Amino acid sequence: MKVDPSRAAALISQIKGVSERIAAVSKGRSVRLVAVSKLKPVNDIWALSRPQESGAEPQLHFGENYAQELAQKAELLPRNIQWHFIGGLQSGHCKNLAKIPNLWCVSSVDTLKKAQLLDRYRGEFIATFSSSSSSSSEESTPQKLNIHVQVNTSGEAAKSGCAPGPETVELCRAVEAAPNLHLLGLMTIGAIARSVATTPENENEDFVALREQRDLVAKELGFEQERKLELSMGMSEDFEGAIALGSDEVRVGSTIFGTRPSRADAKIKE
Ligand SMILES: *Cc1c(COP(=O)(O)O)cnc(C)c1O
């Protein structure tokens, strides 16, 4: 795949900058960096995910917002990439998403119906694999789907996510019980205004709220210390403040890839 060397160098330097900023605030805790590549070409993703000449670890976790774009990119790129679907989830997309073998996590499950669809289609997909290629190597069999339940911590009508409290607890319980899903934790986007105002001194209320929901779910579902539910919170504007409040996963796009083109101008491949 074509990679412009100066573009590759810029991307590598930008992601290194983000990783260093994460390390500076995470105090030795491991925090997953999901590089949000929506509307950016596969050439950019390849530049970061291929074996690096410097010997540095390649970036393998990438986040996408649009189901069709994700499916197309997954076809074009190697299977060792760990894809995250982080965009607004529609029921009509669950079937196609569940069939992407290296889809690693869906971070935007906000209704029971969508959880059930993902579970059913992932189950069917895993079954076709094991019946058609019983002798094939284990690595080609798709895994259970990791799930973050998205919580609408800011209460904004336009934001997706389920309501904090019983709704979040019951959705987490259903995901935990689904045979082809694995409950990884909770995700929030939060209000833009709070995000811009986030500093180490100014705690973001959305992040505090998500942490409270996580503790509530852990208590209601009877998880003890050994089963930790993670928090996916923090983007370009506010990831350091999110880590200070306990985030286990940050989703960073524009600080790595630069400003995004419009959807009409976006190219899958250069
Ligand atoms: C686009 C997006 C991001 C990344 O946003 P940046 O501000 O570019 O870092 C993170 N999370 C979600 C859910 C997104 O849609």
The ligand as a Gaussian input file, in Angstrom:
#p B3LYP/6-31G(d) Opt

LIG

0 1
 C      -14.668000      11.379000      16.601000
 C      -14.744000      10.759000      17.935000
 C      -13.622000      10.752000      18.789000
 C      -12.309000      11.454000      18.479000
 O      -12.485000      12.837000      18.530000
 P      -11.223000      13.836000      18.438000
 O      -11.752000      15.072000      19.055000
 O      -10.916000      13.986000      16.996000
 O      -10.117000      13.248000      19.210000
 C      -13.744000      10.072000      19.994000
 N      -14.883000       9.442000      20.351000
 C      -15.976000       9.445000      19.556000
 C      -17.194000       8.736000      20.013000
 C      -15.938000      10.102000      18.337000
 O      -17.039000      10.110000      17.561000

